[in-house]
Structures are given as structure tokens and as C-alpha cells.
Amino acid sequence: MPARDRPRGARVRRARLLLENTDRTVAGIAAELGYTDPSTFSAVFARWTGCRPRD
């Protein structure tokens, strides 16, 4: 993994943990991880994991 991708990969791993283990919304998790637009977060998450985040 290129060095520039490491922070994004870490955010996606954190998002996956939050989605699996909390009742928080996708929008709330996206905001916590620094995304201003939940749809951008969803697209990045899908690119890295192969699936869309779900509320």
C-alpha cells in the first residue's frame, strides 16, 4: 500500500468497526472521520471494501 493511502485505509478500517459495532449513522461516522459529505465517504468505503456502508 502506498504511503499516501495509509491514512485512508486506517479511516476505512475504523469506519468498518464503527458500522459493525455501534448504532451510529453512516453520516455520523463519516463526519467523525473527517468527511464533509456522506456520499463521498460511501464511495471511498465502497472502493476499499467492495460494499456500501449501510445505516
N, CA, C and O atoms as a Tinker XYZ file with bonds, in Angstrom:
   220  protein
     1  N      0.851000   -1.173000    0.000000    73     2
     2  CA     0.000000    0.000000    0.000000    64     1     3
     3  C      0.895000    1.235000    0.000000    63     2     4     5
     4  O      1.770000    1.363000    0.857000    81     3
     5  N      0.688000    2.139000   -0.947000    73     3     6
     6  CA     1.469000    3.378000   -0.969000    64     5     7
     7  C      1.239000    4.190000    0.308000    63     6     8     9
     8  O      0.166000    4.139000    0.908000    81     7
     9  N      2.256000    4.930000    0.703000    73     7    10
    10  CA     2.176000    5.715000    1.938000    64     9    11
    11  C      1.000000    6.679000    1.928000    63    10    12    13
    12  O      0.396000    6.914000    2.974000    81    11
    13  N      0.663000    7.240000    0.780000    73    11    14
    14  CA    -0.438000    8.197000    0.724000    64    13    15
    15  C     -1.786000    7.553000    0.980000    63    14    16    17
    16  O     -2.742000    8.247000    1.325000    81    15
    17  N     -1.885000    6.235000    0.818000    73    15    18
    18  CA    -3.148000    5.533000    1.043000    64    17    19
    19  C     -3.323000    5.057000    2.486000    63    18    20    21
    20  O     -4.429000    4.683000    2.877000    81    19
    21  N     -2.269000    5.063000    3.268000    73    19    22
    22  CA    -2.365000    4.545000    4.641000    64    21    23
    23  C     -3.389000    5.262000    5.506000    63    22    24    25
    24  O     -4.169000    4.597000    6.188000    81    23
    25  N     -3.418000    6.595000    5.509000    73    23    26
    26  CA    -4.439000    7.257000    6.348000    64    25    27
    27  C     -5.862000    6.903000    5.917000    63    26    28    29
    28  O     -6.733000    6.701000    6.763000    81    27
    29  N     -6.100000    6.828000    4.613000    73    27    30
    30  CA    -7.437000    6.488000    4.132000    64    29    31
    31  C     -7.797000    5.062000    4.534000    63    30    32    33
    32  O     -8.923000    4.798000    4.956000    81    31
    33  N     -6.854000    4.156000    4.406000    73    31    34
    34  CA    -7.102000    2.769000    4.804000    64    33    35
    35  C     -7.428000    2.663000    6.285000    63    34    36    37
    36  O     -8.297000    1.887000    6.682000    81    35
    37  N     -6.730000    3.442000    7.099000    73    35    38
    38  CA    -6.994000    3.437000    8.541000    64    37    39
    39  C     -8.387000    3.978000    8.832000    63    38    40    41
    40  O     -9.084000    3.461000    9.706000    81    39
    41  N     -8.798000    5.017000    8.104000    73    39    42
    42  CA   -10.145000    5.567000    8.318000    64    41    43
    43  C    -11.215000    4.570000    7.896000    63    42    44    45
    44  O    -12.252000    4.459000    8.550000    81    43
    45  N    -10.974000    3.849000    6.815000    73    43    46
    46  CA   -11.952000    2.854000    6.362000    64    45    47
    47  C    -12.046000    1.711000    7.371000    63    46    48    49
    48  O    -13.143000    1.231000    7.659000    81    47
    49  N    -10.914000    1.273000    7.909000    73    47    50
    50  CA   -10.944000    0.215000    8.943000    64    49    51
    51  C    -11.701000    0.688000   10.179000    63    50    52    53
    52  O    -12.489000   -0.064000   10.752000    81    51
    53  N    -11.468000    1.924000   10.586000    73    51    54
    54  CA   -12.182000    2.494000   11.740000    64    53    55
    55  C    -13.685000    2.582000   11.437000    63    54    56    57
    56  O    -14.514000    2.265000   12.289000    81    55
    57  N    -14.020000    3.008000   10.236000    73    55    58
    58  CA   -15.434000    3.100000    9.841000    64    57    59
    59  C    -16.095000    1.730000    9.899000    63    58    60    61
    60  O    -17.216000    1.598000   10.390000    81    59
    61  N    -15.413000    0.723000    9.406000    73    59    62
    62  CA   -15.984000   -0.628000    9.424000    64    61    63
    63  C    -16.262000   -1.078000   10.856000    63    62    64    65
    64  O    -17.318000   -1.644000   11.135000    81    63
    65  N    -15.326000   -0.830000   11.755000    73    63    66
    66  CA   -15.539000   -1.181000   13.162000    64    65    67
    67  C    -16.744000   -0.448000   13.744000    63    66    68    69
    68  O    -17.565000   -1.048000   14.438000    81    67
    69  N    -16.849000    0.848000   13.461000    73    67    70
    70  CA   -17.966000    1.630000   13.984000    64    69    71
    71  C    -19.296000    1.158000   13.395000    63    70    72    73
    72  O    -20.293000    1.066000   14.110000    81    71
    73  N    -19.312000    0.860000   12.104000    73    71    74
    74  CA   -20.552000    0.398000   11.465000    64    73    75
    75  C    -20.995000   -0.955000   12.014000    63    74    76    77
    76  O    -22.189000   -1.198000   12.190000    81    75
    77  N    -20.040000   -1.825000   12.281000    73    75    78
    78  CA   -20.370000   -3.166000   12.765000    64    77    79
    79  C    -20.734000   -3.197000   14.247000    63    78    80    81
    80  O    -21.503000   -4.056000   14.680000    81    79
    81  N    -20.187000   -2.268000   15.021000    73    79    82
    82  CA   -20.295000   -2.376000   16.474000    64    81    83
    83  C    -21.063000   -1.266000   17.169000    63    82    84    85
    84  O    -21.151000   -1.248000   18.396000    81    83
    85  N    -21.621000   -0.338000   16.397000    73    83    86
    86  CA   -22.395000    0.738000   17.012000    64    85    87
    87  C    -23.688000    0.924000   16.243000    63    86    88    89
    88  O    -23.881000    0.342000   15.176000    81    87
    89  N    -24.565000    1.737000   16.792000    73    87    90
    90  CA   -25.823000    2.077000   16.131000    64    89    91
    91  C    -25.749000    3.443000   15.447000    63    90    92    93
    92  O    -26.774000    4.018000   15.081000    81    91
    93  N    -24.544000    3.948000   15.280000    73    91    94
    94  CA   -24.375000    5.278000   14.689000    64    93    95
    95  C    -24.721000    5.257000   13.213000    63    94    96    97
    96  O    -24.630000    4.217000   12.560000    81    95
    97  N    -25.116000    6.402000   12.694000    73    95    98
    98  CA   -25.478000    6.515000   11.281000    64    97    99
    99  C    -24.223000    6.626000   10.421000    63    98   100   101
   100  O    -23.142000    6.965000   10.904000    81    99
   101  N    -24.395000    6.334000    9.150000    73    99   102
   102  CA   -23.305000    6.485000    8.195000    64   101   103
   103  C    -22.852000    7.947000    8.172000    63   102   104   105
   104  O    -21.652000    8.222000    8.157000    81   103
   105  N    -23.795000    8.876000    8.171000    73   103   106
   106  CA   -23.457000   10.299000    8.150000    64   105   107
   107  C    -22.659000   10.699000    9.390000    63   106   108   109
   108  O    -21.705000   11.471000    9.288000    81   107
   109  N    -23.037000   10.185000   10.549000    73   107   110
   110  CA   -22.313000   10.492000   11.778000    64   109   111
   111  C    -20.896000    9.954000   11.773000    63   110   112   113
   112  O    -19.963000   10.630000   12.205000    81   111
   113  N    -20.740000    8.743000   11.285000    73   111   114
   114  CA   -19.411000    8.140000   11.210000    64   113   115
   115  C    -18.564000    8.886000   10.184000    63   114   116   117
   116  O    -17.386000    9.153000   10.423000    81   115
   117  N    -19.157000    9.220000    9.054000    73   115   118
   118  CA   -18.428000    9.980000    8.033000    64   117   119
   119  C    -17.914000   11.294000    8.606000    63   118   120   121
   120  O    -16.755000   11.653000    8.396000    81   119
   121  N    -18.765000   12.008000    9.325000    73   119   122
   122  CA   -18.363000   13.291000    9.917000    64   121   123
   123  C    -17.244000   13.091000   10.934000    63   122   124   125
   124  O    -16.291000   13.870000   10.966000    81   123
   125  N    -17.350000   12.061000   11.761000    73   123   126
   126  CA   -16.308000   11.802000   12.762000    64   125   127
   127  C    -14.958000   11.534000   12.109000    63   126   128   129
   128  O    -13.913000   11.897000   12.649000    81   127
   129  N    -14.991000   10.902000   10.955000    73   127   130
   130  CA   -13.754000   10.545000   10.271000    64   129   131
   131  C    -13.246000   11.633000    9.332000    63   130   132   133
   132  O    -12.259000   11.435000    8.623000    81   131
   133  N    -13.924000   12.791000    9.326000    73   131   134
   134  CA   -13.420000   13.931000    8.591000    64   133   135
   135  C    -14.008000   14.149000    7.217000    63   134   136   137
   136  O    -13.534000   15.007000    6.473000    81   135
   137  N    -15.033000   13.389000    6.860000    73   135   138
   138  CA   -15.689000   13.579000    5.562000    64   137   139
   139  C    -16.818000   14.590000    5.733000    63   138   140   141
   140  O    -17.645000   14.460000    6.635000    81   139
   141  N    -16.847000   15.593000    4.864000    73   139   142
   142  CA   -17.907000   16.596000    4.944000    64   141   143
   143  C    -19.159000   16.152000    4.203000    63   142   144   145
   144  O    -20.243000   16.690000    4.428000    81   143
   145  N    -19.009000   15.170000    3.319000    73   143   146
   146  CA   -20.130000   14.687000    2.522000    64   145   147
   147  C    -20.255000   13.170000    2.689000    63   146   148   149
   148  O    -19.347000   12.433000    2.304000    81   147
   149  N    -21.363000   12.696000    3.257000    73   147   150
   150  CA   -21.528000   11.251000    3.452000    64   149   151
   151  C    -21.457000   10.446000    2.151000    63   150   152   153
   152  O    -21.041000    9.288000    2.174000    81   151
   153  N    -21.850000   11.027000    1.035000    73   151   154
   154  CA   -21.785000   10.276000   -0.226000    64   153   155
   155  C    -20.335000   10.053000   -0.664000    63   154   156   157
   156  O    -20.015000    9.019000   -1.250000    81   155
   157  N    -19.470000   11.011000   -0.382000    73   155   158
   158  CA   -18.045000   10.824000   -0.673000    64   157   159
   159  C    -17.489000    9.705000    0.203000    63   158   160   161
   160  O    -16.762000    8.834000   -0.274000    81   159
   161  N    -17.833000    9.737000    1.473000    73   159   162
   162  CA   -17.409000    8.671000    2.378000    64   161   163
   163  C    -17.898000    7.320000    1.879000    63   162   164   165
   164  O    -17.134000    6.355000    1.871000    81   163
   165  N    -19.149000    7.234000    1.465000    73   163   166
   166  CA   -19.713000    5.975000    0.982000    64   165   167
   167  C    -18.968000    5.466000   -0.241000    63   166   168   169
   168  O    -18.716000    4.267000   -0.363000    81   167
   169  N    -18.616000    6.365000   -1.143000    73   167   170
   170  CA   -17.880000    5.969000   -2.349000    64   169   171
   171  C    -16.484000    5.456000   -2.005000    63   170   172   173
   172  O    -16.039000    4.450000   -2.558000    81   171
   173  N    -15.802000    6.133000   -1.106000    73   171   174
   174  CA   -14.469000    5.695000   -0.683000    64   173   175
   175  C    -14.567000    4.341000    0.019000    63   174   176   177
   176  O    -13.773000    3.439000   -0.247000    81   175
   177  N    -15.532000    4.208000    0.903000    73   175   178
   178  CA   -15.729000    2.953000    1.635000    64   177   179
   179  C    -15.982000    1.811000    0.656000    63   178   180   181
   180  O    -15.414000    0.728000    0.803000    81   179
   181  N    -16.820000    2.046000   -0.329000    73   179   182
   182  CA   -17.147000    1.014000   -1.322000    64   181   183
   183  C    -15.923000    0.633000   -2.151000    63   182   184   185
   184  O    -15.713000   -0.541000   -2.453000    81   183
   185  N    -15.125000    1.621000   -2.516000    73   183   186
   186  CA   -13.908000    1.334000   -3.288000    64   185   187
   187  C    -12.949000    0.445000   -2.514000    63   186   188   189
   188  O    -12.340000   -0.459000   -3.086000    81   187
   189  N    -12.810000    0.694000   -1.212000    73   187   190
   190  CA   -11.860000   -0.045000   -0.387000    64   189   191
   191  C    -12.383000   -1.405000    0.059000    63   190   192   193
   192  O    -11.605000   -2.348000    0.207000    81   191
   193  N    -13.685000   -1.518000    0.273000    73   191   194
   194  CA   -14.220000   -2.756000    0.850000    64   193   195
   195  C    -15.019000   -3.598000   -0.130000    63   194   196   197
   196  O    -15.232000   -4.788000    0.100000    81   195
   197  N    -15.461000   -2.991000   -1.217000    73   195   198
   198  CA   -16.292000   -3.722000   -2.165000    64   197   199
   199  C    -17.766000   -3.745000   -1.811000    63   198   200   201
   200  O    -18.559000   -4.389000   -2.497000    81   199
   201  N    -18.141000   -3.051000   -0.749000    73   199   202
   202  CA   -19.559000   -2.979000   -0.379000    64   201   203
   203  C    -19.859000   -1.581000    0.147000    63   202   204   205
   204  O    -18.963000   -0.858000    0.584000    81   203
   205  N    -21.122000   -1.219000    0.098000    73   203   206
   206  CA   -21.563000    0.093000    0.562000    64   205   207
   207  C    -21.836000    0.056000    2.073000    63   206   208   209
   208  O    -22.310000   -0.952000    2.596000    81   207
   209  N    -21.537000    1.147000    2.761000    73   207   210
   210  CA   -21.933000    1.204000    4.173000    64   209   211
   211  C    -23.447000    1.347000    4.268000    63   210   212   213
   212  O    -24.078000    1.922000    3.381000    81   211
   213  N    -24.010000    0.839000    5.314000    73   211   214
   214  CA   -25.467000    0.912000    5.489000    64   213   215
   215  C    -25.794000    1.413000    6.874000    63   214   216   217
   216  O    -25.100000    1.108000    7.843000    81   215
   217  N    -26.868000    2.191000    6.957000    73   215   218
   218  CA   -27.359000    2.653000    8.257000    64   217   219
   219  C    -27.965000    1.486000    8.999000    63   218   220
   220  O    -28.442000    1.649000   10.122000    81   219
